[in-house]
């Protein structure tokens, strides 16, 4: 085989490998540092999968759980809010099309249809008990403090990551509970 043919084959394979490595194909819930493109962490997700953000309300110190779903358009759909006490920042009733119920000692606002291209989230500083919950039967829970500094804020989006971003970033691991 001639040297030119060998070099051509090597260049073609390199271009194809680089293209595949930089092609966005892995869908993930991505946590960006503040308003930047710096990925702090990500959780692999698929369309239709659900996840919850749980936090301790800073006034009444009980859990609030916000339930979300990944849409076909790679947006975040809020489906439900669950909480124990009315207070600052907590809804006291449901809007049209939503359902307000009291079950097992908790208030639920169900049938929400809030669609977000992204959500800005701050990890609690004074009461830092934020958690990410996901998986079938919600079997995985990680504390935000395992990945983010208390008081830090980030932008959460569903996006397709390249293999480069995927391997370079910090994947949220359900085994780190």
Secondary structure, DSSP 8 states (H G I E B T S, - for coil): --HHHHHHHHHHHHHHHHHHHHS--EEEEEEEETTSS-EEEEEE--TT-EEEEEEE-TTT--EEEEEEEE-TTS-EEEEEEEESS--TT--SS--TT-EEEEETTEEEEES--EEES-EEEE--SSS---EEEESGGG-EEEEGGGTS-TT-EEEEEEEEE-HHHHHHS-B--GGG-
